[in-house]
Amino acid sequence: MRTAYCIAFCGDRFLMVYNPKRNGWEMPGGKVEEGECDIEAARREFREECGMDVDIVCGLETEDGMVFCGEVRERIGQGEMEMRLFDELPEQLSFPYCEYAPLIAWAREARRGRRA
C-alpha cells in the first residue's frame, strides 16, 4: 500500500492532526487511491483530515510512498480530525518520534531553500 502525506507550515509552525484511532498526533495523509498520483492523494488527505487547503512545494520518496512539504492555505471546510499548529513535536504521537523528527528537519530545510 502506497501512502502520501504532507508536512505543511503556517509561518514557522507545522500542522498536525489528532487521530483518535491511534490516540496521537500525526501529519495529515493516507493511502494513495487507484488512479490517483501521490501529490493528488496528499492534497486530498490534507483537505479531508484538517479542512484546510495546502500548497505543496516539494516531495521526498519514502520507503512506502511520498512525504511532501507545503504551506497551509485557507480553510475550505470542516476537517475530520482536530488540527493544531506546533513549534515542536508534541509528546503524544501516533508513531515513534524517530519517524517524525528527520522528516520535519528535511521539510524545514526544503522551505528555507525555496525562500532563498
GUTOR-437977 format. One record per atom (N, C-alpha, C): residue in one letter; x, y, z negated; chain. Coordinates in pm, whole numbers. Atoms other than C-alpha are relative to their C-alpha. Layout:
! GUTOR-437977
[r "A" [X Y Z] "A"]
...
This chain:
! GUTOR-437977
[r "M" [84 -118 0] "A"]
[r "M" [0 0 0] "A"]
[r "M" [89 124 0] "A"]
[r "R" [-76 -124 -11] "A"]
[r "R" [145 334 109] "A"]
[r "R" [-73 110 -80] "A"]
[r "T" [56 -110 79] "A"]
[r "T" [95 636 -118] "A"]
[r "T" [59 134 44] "A"]
[r "A" [-47 -136 -27] "A"]
[r "A" [130 1012 -80] "A"]
[r "A" [-50 90 -113] "A"]
[r "Y" [41 -96 102] "A"]
[r "Y" [127 1282 -344] "A"]
[r "Y" [80 128 14] "A"]
[r "C" [-61 -133 -17] "A"]
[r "C" [228 1644 -388] "A"]
[r "C" [35 62 -134] "A"]
[r "I" [-43 -83 112] "A"]
[r "I" [427 1840 -642] "A"]
[r "I" [-20 143 47] "A"]
[r "A" [35 -133 -48] "A"]
[r "A" [268 2181 -598] "A"]
[r "A" [18 103 -111] "A"]
[r "F" [-33 -106 94] "A"]
[r "F" [371 2505 -764] "A"]
[r "F" [-91 120 14] "A"]
[r "C" [65 -131 6] "A"]
[r "C" [196 2822 -868] "A"]
[r "C" [99 85 -79] "A"]
[r "G" [-112 -69 63] "A"]
[r "G" [480 3060 -940] "A"]
[r "G" [106 -105 -33] "A"]
[r "D" [-102 97 41] "A"]
[r "D" [736 2858 -1138] "A"]
[r "D" [-59 -124 -66] "A"]
[r "R" [65 114 65] "A"]
[r "R" [481 2618 -1287] "A"]
[r "R" [-54 -97 104] "A"]
[r "F" [51 102 -92] "A"]
[r "F" [370 2291 -1129] "A"]
[r "F" [-132 -54 -52] "A"]
[r "L" [134 48 32] "A"]
[r "L" [21 2146 -1120] "A"]
[r "L" [1 -150 -24] "A"]
[r "M" [21 142 28] "A"]
[r "M" [-69 1813 -1276] "A"]
[r "M" [-147 -21 -32] "A"]
[r "V" [137 37 34] "A"]
[r "V" [-399 1633 -1321] "A"]
[r "V" [4 -108 -108] "A"]
[r "Y" [10 100 106] "A"]
[r "Y" [-509 1427 -1619] "A"]
[r "Y" [-84 -116 52] "A"]
[r "N" [70 119 -46] "A"]
[r "N" [-603 1073 -1515] "A"]
[r "N" [-50 -77 -121] "A"]
[r "P" [52 68 119] "A"]
[r "P" [-837 930 -1780] "A"]
[r "P" [15 -152 6] "A"]
[r "K" [-18 146 -13] "A"]
[r "K" [-798 576 -1642] "A"]
[r "K" [138 -43 -48] "A"]
[r "R" [-137 31 42] "A"]
[r "R" [-423 589 -1709] "A"]
[r "R" [38 74 -128] "A"]
[r "N" [-20 -73 125] "A"]
[r "N" [-458 820 -2011] "A"]
[r "N" [128 85 3] "A"]
[r "G" [-120 -82 -10] "A"]
[r "G" [-191 1059 -1887] "A"]
[r "G" [-5 98 116] "A"]
[r "W" [-15 -103 -103] "A"]
[r "W" [-82 1349 -1667] "A"]
[r "W" [82 -55 116] "A"]
[r "E" [-70 44 -120] "A"]
[r "E" [33 1290 -1311] "A"]
[r "E" [-19 103 112] "A"]
[r "M" [15 -86 -116] "A"]
[r "M" [74 1463 -976] "A"]
[r "M" [-119 -49 81] "A"]
[r "P" [111 44 -85] "A"]
[r "P" [-233 1461 -750] "A"]
[r "P" [51 -81 118] "A"]
[r "G" [-39 84 -113] "A"]
[r "G" [-206 1183 -495] "A"]
[r "G" [-68 -134 -6] "A"]
[r "G" [61 132 -3] "A"]
[r "G" [-305 834 -399] "A"]
[r "G" [30 -75 128] "A"]
[r "K" [-20 88 -115] "A"]
[r "K" [-343 580 -121] "A"]
[r "K" [-18 74 132] "A"]
[r "V" [17 -47 -137] "A"]
[r "V" [-295 665 245] "A"]
[r "V" [-103 -92 65] "A"]
[r "E" [107 78 -60] "A"]
[r "E" [-614 554 417] "A"]
[r "E" [31 -32 146] "A"]
[r "E" [-19 41 -139] "A"]
[r "E" [-629 378 753] "A"]
[r "E" [-33 117 93] "A"]
[r "G" [17 -107 -97] "A"]
[r "G" [-590 625 1041] "A"]
[r "G" [44 136 -49] "A"]
[r "E" [-41 -126 63] "A"]
[r "E" [-450 894 811] "A"]
[r "E" [152 4 -8] "A"]
[r "C" [-144 -13 19] "A"]
[r "C" [-95 1026 814] "A"]
[r "C" [28 40 -145] "A"]
[r "D" [-39 -28 139] "A"]
[r "D" [98 1084 491] "A"]
[r "D" [-41 140 -46] "A"]
[r "I" [29 -138 41] "A"]
[r "I" [53 1462 487] "A"]
[r "I" [-150 22 -12] "A"]
[r "E" [146 -9 11] "A"]
[r "E" [-322 1433 550] "A"]
[r "E" [-48 -63 -130] "A"]
[r "A" [38 69 125] "A"]
[r "A" [-351 1186 262] "A"]
[r "A" [35 85 -122] "A"]
[r "A" [-42 -82 113] "A"]
[r "A" [-154 1413 27] "A"]
[r "A" [-94 119 -17] "A"]
[r "R" [92 -115 8] "A"]
[r "R" [-375 1714 111] "A"]
[r "R" [-139 -43 -48] "A"]
[r "R" [133 49 39] "A"]
[r "R" [-697 1513 79] "A"]
[r "R" [-4 -34 -148] "A"]
[r "E" [-4 40 141] "A"]
[r "E" [-599 1360 -254] "A"]
[r "E" [13 123 -92] "A"]
[r "F" [-18 -122 80] "A"]
[r "F" [-486 1700 -386] "A"]
[r "F" [-133 72 -15] "A"]
[r "R" [129 -69 3] "A"]
[r "R" [-818 1859 -293] "A"]
[r "R" [-102 -77 -84] "A"]
[r "E" [97 81 73] "A"]
[r "E" [-1023 1570 -432] "A"]
[r "E" [26 3 -151] "A"]
[r "E" [-32 15 142] "A"]
[r "E" [-840 1545 -763] "A"]
[r "E" [-2 130 -78] "A"]
[r "C" [-6 -124 78] "A"]
[r "C" [-792 1910 -857] "A"]
[r "C" [-90 111 54] "A"]
[r "G" [89 -101 -55] "A"]
[r "G" [-1029 2104 -630] "A"]
[r "G" [70 123 55] "A"]
[r "M" [-79 -112 -52] "A"]
[r "M" [-751 2327 -500] "A"]
[r "M" [56 -38 137] "A"]
[r "D" [-68 23 -127] "A"]
[r "D" [-602 2369 -155] "A"]
[r "D" [150 9 -26] "A"]
[r "V" [-145 1 16] "A"]
[r "V" [-230 2319 -107] "A"]
[r "V" [67 27 135] "A"]
[r "D" [-83 -25 -118] "A"]
[r "D" [25 2448 144] "A"]
[r "D" [124 -87 -16] "A"]
[r "I" [-113 92 10] "A"]
[r "I" [271 2162 194] "A"]
[r "I" [116 54 82] "A"]
[r "V" [-115 -61 -66] "A"]
[r "V" [620 2283 279] "A"]
[r "V" [110 -98 39] "A"]
[r "C" [-100 100 -38] "A"]
[r "C" [839 1970 289] "A"]
[r "C" [-34 -132 -68] "A"]
[r "G" [28 132 55] "A"]
[r "G" [843 1600 212] "A"]
[r "G" [126 -83 -16] "A"]
[r "L" [-110 91 30] "A"]
[r "L" [1065 1320 88] "A"]
[r "L" [-53 -142 0] "A"]
[r "E" [39 141 -5] "A"]
[r "E" [1035 950 170] "A"]
[r "E" [35 -66 -133] "A"]
[r "T" [-24 75 123] "A"]
[r "T" [1000 728 -136] "A"]
[r "T" [-12 -149 31] "A"]
[r "E" [5 145 -15] "A"]
[r "E" [1001 353 -190] "A"]
[r "E" [-135 -48 54] "A"]
[r "D" [133 46 -41] "A"]
[r "D" [625 326 -135] "A"]
[r "D" [-82 103 77] "A"]
[r "G" [74 -100 -75] "A"]
[r "G" [533 637 65] "A"]
[r "G" [74 131 8] "A"]
[r "M" [-58 -134 -9] "A"]
[r "M" [592 1011 58] "A"]
[r "M" [-41 83 -120] "A"]
[r "V" [31 -105 96] "A"]
[r "V" [613 1285 -200] "A"]
[r "V" [25 131 72] "A"]
[r "F" [-11 -129 -66] "A"]
[r "F" [557 1638 -79] "A"]
[r "F" [17 110 -104] "A"]
[r "C" [-16 -121 80] "A"]
[r "C" [648 1978 -219] "A"]
[r "C" [-91 105 63] "A"]
[r "G" [91 -100 -54] "A"]
[r "G" [394 2256 -185] "A"]
[r "G" [-29 114 -94] "A"]
[r "E" [44 -117 76] "A"]
[r "E" [234 2574 -307] "A"]
[r "E" [-151 -11 -19] "A"]
[r "V" [142 2 30] "A"]
[r "V" [-104 2582 -479] "A"]
[r "V" [-65 121 66] "A"]
[r "R" [78 -108 -63] "A"]
[r "R" [-360 2787 -286] "A"]
[r "R" [-132 18 -74] "A"]
[r "E" [128 -34 62] "A"]
[r "E" [-721 2882 -353] "A"]
[r "E" [-81 -123 -39] "A"]
[r "R" [95 104 41] "A"]
[r "R" [-989 2679 -524] "A"]
[r "R" [-97 -20 114] "A"]
[r "I" [94 31 -109] "A"]
[r "I" [-1209 2500 -270] "A"]
[r "I" [-118 -84 -50] "A"]
[r "G" [109 80 54] "A"]
[r "G" [-1436 2302 -500] "A"]
[r "G" [33 -49 -140] "A"]
[r "Q" [-21 58 132] "A"]
[r "Q" [-1466 2105 -820] "A"]
[r "Q" [85 -126 14] "A"]
[r "G" [-83 118 -3] "A"]
[r "G" [-1189 1852 -873] "A"]
[r "G" [-56 -112 -86] "A"]
[r "E" [43 118 76] "A"]
[r "E" [-1243 1501 -1007] "A"]
[r "E" [66 -8 -136] "A"]
[r "M" [-78 11 124] "A"]
[r "M" [-985 1550 -1283] "A"]
[r "M" [30 138 -57] "A"]
[r "E" [-47 -123 64] "A"]
[r "E" [-877 1811 -1533] "A"]
[r "E" [137 32 57] "A"]
[r "M" [-131 -42 -49] "A"]
[r "M" [-585 2013 -1398] "A"]
[r "M" [59 106 -90] "A"]
[r "R" [-74 -102 76] "A"]
[r "R" [-319 2227 -1566] "A"]
[r "R" [129 30 72] "A"]
[r "L" [-132 -38 -49] "A"]
[r "L" [-6 2413 -1474] "A"]
[r "L" [99 -15 -115] "A"]
[r "F" [-103 27 102] "A"]
[r "F" [312 2316 -1660] "A"]
[r "F" [134 62 41] "A"]
[r "D" [-139 -42 -19] "A"]
[r "D" [659 2464 -1701] "A"]
[r "D" [93 -120 -4] "A"]
[r "E" [-78 122 22] "A"]
[r "E" [796 2128 -1815] "A"]
[r "E" [-97 -118 -6] "A"]
[r "L" [85 119 7] "A"]
[r "L" [667 1772 -1813] "A"]
[r "L" [-62 -16 -139] "A"]
[r "P" [63 25 130] "A"]
[r "P" [413 1702 -2087] "A"]
[r "P" [41 -137 -53] "A"]
[r "E" [-37 128 61] "A"]
[r "E" [464 1414 -2329] "A"]
[r "E" [-87 -114 49] "A"]
[r "Q" [94 106 -35] "A"]
[r "Q" [155 1218 -2228] "A"]
[r "Q" [-9 -14 153] "A"]
[r "L" [-6 21 -144] "A"]
[r "L" [238 1098 -1875] "A"]
[r "L" [-62 -135 38] "A"]
[r "S" [56 126 -50] "A"]
[r "S" [69 830 -1664] "A"]
[r "S" [108 -103 31] "A"]
[r "F" [-112 87 -38] "A"]
[r "F" [407 688 -1555] "A"]
[r "F" [123 44 -78] "A"]
[r "P" [-120 -36 76] "A"]
[r "P" [755 689 -1710] "A"]
[r "P" [61 134 43] "A"]
[r "Y" [-65 -129 -22] "A"]
[r "Y" [933 1024 -1744] "A"]
[r "Y" [104 -7 112] "A"]
[r "C" [-108 13 -98] "A"]
[r "C" [1220 896 -1529] "A"]
[r "C" [-51 -3 144] "A"]
[r "E" [56 -3 -135] "A"]
[r "E" [984 870 -1231] "A"]
[r "E" [-35 142 43] "A"]
[r "Y" [40 -137 -31] "A"]
[r "Y" [885 1237 -1251] "A"]
[r "Y" [120 96 9] "A"]
[r "A" [-105 -102 16] "A"]
[r "A" [1198 1428 -1355] "A"]
[r "A" [84 24 126] "A"]
[r "P" [-82 -28 -118] "A"]
[r "P" [1417 1376 -1045] "A"]
[r "P" [-80 58 116] "A"]
[r "L" [81 -52 -110] "A"]
[r "L" [1130 1449 -807] "A"]
[r "L" [-41 144 -24] "A"]
[r "I" [29 -140 29] "A"]
[r "I" [1037 1770 -984] "A"]
[r "I" [124 85 25] "A"]
[r "A" [-125 -72 -28] "A"]
[r "A" [1402 1876 -969] "A"]
[r "A" [19 17 151] "A"]
[r "W" [-9 -8 -147] "A"]
[r "W" [1403 1795 -595] "A"]
[r "W" [-96 107 53] "A"]
[r "A" [101 -94 -49] "A"]
[r "A" [1081 1996 -541] "A"]
[r "A" [39 144 -33] "A"]
[r "R" [-43 -136 36] "A"]
[r "R" [1216 2299 -730] "A"]
[r "R" [114 47 92] "A"]
[r "E" [-113 -34 -88] "A"]
[r "E" [1535 2291 -523] "A"]
[r "E" [-49 23 144] "A"]
[r "A" [56 -15 -135] "A"]
[r "A" [1338 2247 -198] "A"]
[r "A" [-69 136 15] "A"]
[r "R" [65 -132 -4] "A"]
[r "R" [1133 2557 -281] "A"]
[r "R" [102 112 4] "A"]
[r "R" [-105 -102 -2] "A"]
[r "R" [1446 2759 -352] "A"]
[r "R" [59 13 140] "A"]
[r "G" [-57 1 -135] "A"]
[r "G" [1587 2656 -14] "A"]
[r "G" [-90 66 102] "A"]
[r "R" [94 -62 -93] "A"]
[r "R" [1272 2768 165] "A"]
[r "R" [-10 151 -19] "A"]
[r "R" [10 -143 27] "A"]
[r "R" [1279 3109 -2] "A"]
[r "R" [131 73 33] "A"]
[r "A" [-131 -62 -24] "A"]
[r "A" [1647 3170 76] "A"]
[r "A" [5 66 137] "A"]
